[in-house]
């Protein structure tokens, strides 16, 4: 069982197509896609990372996120 915020973020990332490293989205984009407050979105990101469903890609000064699994 995951929280509604995690599920909302997960579904938003799938709809956006962020399922590979080259289609990764920024934290700001993930926040706007999920329509969650930034703090809740970042908590959901951490929970998805713990579950092994989300990975991050570090660029020069930013971090992008993408899904490695398409089901929770």
N, C-alpha and C positions, 0 to 999 in steps of 0.2 A: 504494500500500500504506500502510495506517495501522496503528498499534499496536493490540494487543488492548484496551488501556484506552480508546482513542479510540472504537473500535467499540462497546465496552460502554456508554460514556456516550451515544453517539449513539443506540443502540437503546433505552436507558432513556428518553431524552427523547422519542423517537417514541412509545413505549408510554404515556408520561404525557400525550401530546397537546400538548407544548410546541412547536407549529409556527406560532404567530402571536404577535404582540406582546402581545395581551391574555391569552394563556395562558402567558406566560413564567414560569419557575420560578427560585427563589433558588438561590444556590450551595449552601446547606445542603440544600435539597430535591434538587438534582441529585446531591449526594454520597450522600444516602441512597437515592435511586432506583437509582443505578449500583452501589451497594455497593462503591465504591472508597474507598481512603484519601483524605483531603482533598487532600493534596499531589498525588497521581496524578490526581485528578479535576480539579484546577485546571490541571495540565499538559495534560490532555486538552482542557479548555476552550480554552486558548491555541492548541493545534494545530488544533482545529475552527474557531476564528476565523481562523487563517492560511489555512485551506482555503476560507474564505468560506461555510462551512456553518452558522455560528452567529453570532448578533448579541447584543449586550447592550443592556439598557434600564436607564438610570440613574434610580432613584427618589430620594427625599430623601437617605437615608443608606445605601441598599443598591443592589445591582445584580441584575437578573434576566436570565436567558438564554433565548433561543428559537432554534429552527432556522429557517433560511430555505430550506434544501434538504432533501428527504426521501430522498436517496440520496447515498452517498459516491462 
